[in-house]
Amino acid sequence: MNQRPPTADGRAILLLCTHLALPKNAAARPFGLAEWNPLARRIAASAWQRPGALLGQSAAEIGVELGVDPATAERIAQLLERAGPLTIELERLAARGVWALTRADETYPARLKTNLQAGAPAVLFGAGPADLLSTAGLAVVGSRDLDEGGAAFAGAVGRRCALGGHTLVSGGARGADAAAMNAALERGGNAVGVLADSLERTLRSPQLRTAVVEGRLTLATPFHPAAAFSVGNAMARNRIIYGLAEYALVVSSALDQGGTRAGALENLKAGWTPLFVRDAPDAPDGNRDLIERGGIPLPPEALADGEDLWPWLEREARRAQAAARRAPAQGTLFE
């Protein structure tokens, strides 16, 4: 992607919501999503209407126009003061092939906004074609410690996506994610990896870097491009994987624990995308539990060579949705 200079709105969001070019000893800290959403609503309801209008405003003017307390107004003004250093940092990242998208940008994936709504990250960093984020594909997730049957299944799914021309979305982590993504790329397909680890470090992988340069892989993260892996980051990025996809598939899940299970249950509850689950004799107990909770079984027979997987997914998703509508209500008026 040839990164265009951010718009005024984009610059304001980057300044307010990221640590880019922010000194370690800075007094003002960026706004997290839970803080940014109500502030964004205040901006939209003000005479300024757009985030870019805050650029160049004093703390006093911000306080009056947005109706925030003096401490918050001063925090906003201090964060906006580093516009020059931000430009330099964006140029440094662009030289490494890294771009930034904000919710104010037209190229920000619409499906992510629709599915996650206020939970959509204010900023996405990435490398590779940004438009791949908007090609609704199949999200493949699963345990890092993958058994032989799960690895074969994930690889078959990746190849089916490539042969059908469908983007494969994963977390890019060891196990099911990497098995499916690598298989798709090896067959000449397209993939999106939503990272919980450092984007800049991941780009040093020759194999992934080549796929990015060739325009077949997009790596994205809602975290600082240099941020190291953390369990919290991994849990937070799960919803983005589901939010970007048209369908999702759990290859392997532990029972009663693990990020794969937590993300799948969150998706079932929120209804972001239909959830398929590998249904095979060697699948772990966690898979069977997810099916009992509403996951749609996906047997190995659905991955027959030479067939596009998409018509099968579409048919089974419609069937599951129709069955859910016919299901009787649970409980009584008194519960």
Secondary structure by P-SEA (a helix, b strand, c coil): cccccccaaaaaaaaaccccccccccccccccaaaaaaaaaaaaacccccccccccccaaaaaaaacccaaaaaaaaaaacaaaaaaaaaaaaaaacbbbbccccccccaaaaaaccccccccccccccccccccbbbbbbbbccccaaaaaaaaaaaaaaaaabbbbbccccccaaaaaaaaaaaaccccccccccccccccccaaaaaaaaaccbbbbbcccccccccaaaaaaaaaaaaaaccbbbbccccccccaaaaaaaaaaaaccccccccccccccaaaaaaaaabbbbbccccccccccaaaaaaaaaaaaaaaaaaccccccccc
